[in-house]
């Protein structure tokens, strides 16, 4: 009797589980200050340790066409990847960043259907998957570029929804714990500097 082997689900293209697009390009003219026409913009440097800088820490840029710029605003649980830069960096958009505009140097991966952003982030930024994206980056110098079209074609295996939810929760908890630890360390360092200044100079700097 012929043995029937269980078939594994075929891998999906990233484009099947997410929208993949680059942010809005910013020209020199669009950096001119115009009252009431400036929006917070996410650049490559705003992707740090898997997180994205909150809106109040982002640079603001003026746009001729405000409505067009807003169409590139990120949403909570979008995954961001550097489209151009020396390093391949990832970020998961939280509520504190939602509404900011992605720059042209950043690629937005917006989950659709049953895909969950936190799970997509965990897969794409993993040590196992990162090399698959690295080989797609092109450039004659250290400033490499990644095409949204190439990234959209990459194959990905998504776990069932319940497993995705558990992975996403773990990602969120881990990032929260990491940020809390960093903030606590920065506070301790600032206090130590104040004490050192007091001992050396008899003065205490304000935090």
C-alpha positions as CSV (number, residue, x, y, z in Angstrom):
1,X,0.0,0.0,0.0
2,X,1.4,3.4,-1.0
3,X,2.2,5.6,1.9
4,X,0.4,8.9,1.8
5,X,2.6,11.8,2.9
6,X,1.1,14.9,4.5
7,X,1.6,17.9,2.2
8,X,3.0,21.0,3.7
9,X,1.3,24.3,2.6
10,X,3.2,26.0,-0.1
11,X,5.0,29.2,0.7
12,X,3.3,32.5,-0.1
13,X,4.7,35.6,-1.7
14,X,5.0,38.5,0.7
15,X,2.7,40.4,-1.6
16,X,-0.1,37.9,-0.9
17,X,-0.1,38.6,2.8
18,X,0.9,42.3,2.8
19,X,1.0,45.5,0.9
20,X,4.6,46.4,0.2
21,X,5.4,50.0,-0.9
22,X,8.1,52.7,-0.5
23,X,7.4,55.9,1.4
24,X,7.0,59.3,-0.1
25,X,10.0,61.0,-1.7
26,X,11.0,64.4,-0.1
27,X,12.5,67.0,-2.4
28,X,14.5,70.1,-1.4
29,X,11.5,72.3,-2.2
30,X,9.3,70.3,0.1
31,X,11.7,71.0,3.1
32,X,10.8,74.7,2.9
33,X,8.9,75.8,6.1
34,X,5.3,76.6,5.5
35,X,2.9,77.3,8.4
36,X,0.4,74.5,9.1
37,X,1.8,72.3,6.3
38,X,4.5,70.2,8.1
39,X,4.2,66.6,8.9
40,X,6.3,64.2,11.0
41,X,8.5,62.0,8.7
42,X,10.1,58.6,9.5
43,X,13.6,58.2,8.2
44,X,16.1,55.4,8.3
45,X,17.7,56.7,11.6
46,X,14.2,56.4,13.2
47,X,14.4,52.6,13.0
48,X,16.2,51.6,16.2
49,X,16.4,48.1,17.8
50,X,13.2,46.9,16.2
51,X,11.2,50.0,17.3
52,X,10.2,53.2,15.5
53,X,10.7,56.6,17.1
54,X,7.5,58.2,18.4
55,X,6.0,61.1,16.6
56,X,7.2,63.7,19.0
57,X,10.8,62.7,18.2
58,X,10.5,62.8,14.4
59,X,11.7,65.6,12.1
60,X,8.9,67.5,10.4
61,X,8.8,68.3,6.7
62,X,6.7,70.6,4.6
63,X,4.8,69.1,1.6
64,X,3.3,70.9,-1.4
65,X,0.6,68.2,-1.6
66,X,-0.4,67.4,2.0
67,X,-3.1,64.9,1.0
68,X,-0.6,62.9,-1.1
69,X,1.9,62.8,1.8
70,X,-0.8,61.6,4.3
71,X,-1.5,58.7,2.0
72,X,1.9,57.4,3.1
73,X,1.1,57.6,6.8
74,X,2.0,54.5,8.7
75,X,-0.5,52.5,10.7
76,X,0.0,50.6,14.0
77,X,1.5,47.1,13.3
78,X,3.0,48.1,10.0
79,X,6.5,46.7,9.5
80,X,9.1,49.1,8.2
81,X,12.4,48.1,6.4
82,X,15.2,50.4,5.2
83,X,14.9,50.8,1.5
84,X,18.2,52.7,1.2
85,X,21.1,52.8,3.6
86,X,24.2,51.2,4.8
87,X,22.4,48.8,7.2
88,X,19.3,46.7,6.9
89,X,17.0,47.8,9.7
90,X,13.5,46.8,10.8
91,X,10.9,48.5,12.9
92,X,7.4,47.6,14.1
93,X,5.1,50.6,14.2
94,X,3.4,51.2,17.6
95,X,0.6,53.5,18.6
96,X,3.1,56.3,19.5
97,X,4.2,56.5,15.8
98,X,1.0,55.7,13.9
99,X,0.1,58.6,11.6
100,X,3.6,59.7,10.8
101,X,4.7,59.7,7.1
102,X,7.2,57.1,5.8
103,X,10.0,58.7,3.8
104,X,11.2,57.4,0.5
105,X,14.1,55.6,2.1
106,X,11.7,53.4,4.1
107,X,9.6,50.5,2.8
108,X,6.3,49.9,4.4
109,X,4.9,46.3,4.8
110,X,1.3,46.5,5.8
111,X,-0.3,43.1,6.7
112,X,-3.5,42.1,5.1
113,X,-6.0,39.2,5.4
114,X,-5.0,36.9,8.2
115,X,-1.4,38.2,8.5
116,X,-0.5,39.9,11.8
117,X,2.1,42.6,11.8
118,X,4.0,41.4,14.9
119,X,4.5,38.0,13.4
120,X,5.6,39.4,10.0
121,X,8.1,41.5,11.9
122,X,9.4,38.5,13.8
123,X,9.9,36.5,10.6
124,X,11.4,39.1,8.4
125,X,13.8,40.5,11.0
126,X,14.9,37.0,12.2
127,X,18.5,35.8,11.8
128,X,17.2,33.0,9.6
129,X,15.2,35.3,7.2
130,X,17.4,38.4,7.2
131,X,20.0,36.9,4.7
132,X,17.3,36.3,2.2
133,X,16.5,40.0,2.2
134,X,20.2,41.0,2.3
135,X,20.8,39.3,-1.1
136,X,18.1,41.5,-2.7
137,X,19.9,44.7,-1.8
138,X,21.8,46.3,-4.7
139,X,24.4,49.0,-5.0
140,X,27.9,49.7,-6.1
141,X,28.9,51.2,-2.8
142,X,28.0,50.7,0.9
143,X,24.8,52.7,0.3
144,X,22.6,49.8,-0.8
145,X,19.0,49.9,-2.0
146,X,16.1,47.4,-1.7
147,X,13.3,47.4,-4.2
148,X,9.7,47.0,-2.8
149,X,8.9,44.9,-5.9
150,X,11.8,42.5,-5.2
151,X,10.8,42.3,-1.5
152,X,7.2,41.7,-2.4
153,X,8.2,38.6,-4.3
154,X,10.1,36.9,-1.4
155,X,8.5,33.7,-0.2
156,X,7.3,33.5,3.4
157,X,5.6,30.8,5.5
158,X,3.0,32.2,7.9
159,X,2.0,30.2,11.0
160,X,-1.7,29.8,11.8
161,X,-3.4,32.9,13.1
162,X,-3.4,31.8,16.8
163,X,0.3,31.2,16.6
164,X,0.8,34.5,14.9
165,X,-1.0,36.2,17.7
166,X,1.2,34.5,20.3
167,X,4.3,35.5,18.4
168,X,3.1,39.1,18.1
169,X,2.3,39.4,21.8
170,X,5.8,38.1,22.6
171,X,7.4,40.6,20.3
172,X,5.4,43.5,21.9
173,X,6.3,42.3,25.4
174,X,9.9,42.0,24.5
175,X,10.2,45.4,23.0
176,X,8.4,47.0,25.9
177,X,10.8,45.3,28.4
178,X,13.8,46.4,26.3
179,X,12.7,50.1,26.1
180,X,11.9,50.1,29.8
181,X,15.4,48.8,30.6
182,X,17.1,51.3,28.3
183,X,15.1,54.2,29.8
184,X,16.0,53.1,33.3
185,X,19.7,52.8,32.4
186,X,19.6,56.3,30.9
187,X,18.1,57.7,34.1
188,X,20.7,56.0,36.2
189,X,23.5,57.3,34.0
190,X,22.2,60.9,34.2
191,X,21.9,60.7,38.0
192,X,25.5,59.3,38.2
193,X,26.8,62.2,36.1
194,X,25.0,64.7,38.3
195,X,26.7,63.1,41.4
196,X,30.1,63.1,39.7
197,X,29.7,66.8,38.8
198,X,28.7,67.6,42.3
199,X,31.9,65.9,43.7
200,X,34.2,67.4,41.1
201,X,32.8,70.9,40.8
202,X,30.4,71.4,43.6
203,X,27.6,71.8,41.2
204,X,24.6,69.6,40.1
205,X,23.3,69.9,36.6
206,X,19.6,69.8,36.0
207,X,18.3,66.8,34.2
